[in-house]
Amino acid sequence: MAKRGLLQDKRGDIGLPDLIFIILNLVFFAILFAFIWRASTNAIVYEQAYSKEIALALDEAKPGMLIYIYLPKMADFIISQKLKPENVIRVNNADRSVIVDFSGKGGASFKFFSEGDVKAEVKGEYVYLTVGKKT
């Protein structure tokens, strides 16, 4: 009597519906694991909080102002995730939004209503925001 292999049942080879079920389960658990790993670093929470904080500061800004904000956890995320500081905080002047991305996968975005064009620069634990004139 021959032994059954891993992909064989009493009737023979495994069927296509069973194979699709196994693959879909593996994909589901991979996505679930990725979400849990990302959530465990609290990156999602800090991305949302920092994008809102920067946008609210920009809402009160006038053209010609320089704003600096102390964000201590930001430096930890940059070092631990090996990110480039210029990619962590971006300002989209066309869309009028601030994007904070600690994971390299899009990040959190929040809109602001300031009049001038904004330039963001990250130096250590500080974010420097320069509000220029509207072009």
TAFEN-V905953 format. One record per pair of residues at least 12 apart in sequence whose C-alpha atoms are under 8 Angstrom apart, sorted by the first residue. I is the first residue (numbers start at 1). J is the second residue. Records with the same first field share a line. If there is no record, write none. Layout:
# TAFEN-V905953
I = J ; J
This chain:
# TAFEN-V905953
38 = 103
43 = 77 ; 102 ; 103
44 = 107 ; 108
46 = 73
47 = 100 ; 101 ; 102 ; 107 ; 108
48 = 100 ; 108 ; 109 ; 110
50 = 71 ; 100
51 = 98 ; 99 ; 100 ; 108 ; 109 ; 110
52 = 110
54 = 69 ; 98
55 = 97 ; 98 ; 110 ; 111 ; 112
56 = 112
58 = 112 ; 113 ; 114
59 = 112 ; 113 ; 114
60 = 114
61 = 114 ; 131
62 = 114 ; 115 ; 116 ; 131
63 = 115 ; 116 ; 131 ; 132 ; 133 ; 134
64 = 130 ; 131 ; 132 ; 133
65 = 130 ; 131 ; 132
66 = 128 ; 129 ; 130 ; 131
67 = 128 ; 129 ; 130
68 = 126 ; 127 ; 128 ; 129
69 = 126 ; 127 ; 128
70 = 125 ; 126 ; 127
71 = 125 ; 126 ; 127
72 = 125 ; 126
73 = 125
74 = 102 ; 125
75 = 124 ; 125
77 = 102
78 = 102
81 = 102 ; 103
83 = 102 ; 104
85 = 122 ; 123
86 = 121 ; 122
87 = 101
88 = 100 ; 101 ; 102 ; 104
89 = 101 ; 120 ; 121 ; 122
90 = 120
91 = 118 ; 119 ; 120
93 = 117 ; 118
95 = 111
96 = 111 ; 112 ; 113
97 = 109 ; 110 ; 111 ; 112
98 = 110 ; 111 ; 112
115 = 133 ; 134
116 = 131 ; 132 ; 133 ; 134 ; 135
117 = 131 ; 132 ; 133 ; 134 ; 135
118 = 130 ; 131 ; 132
119 = 131 ; 132
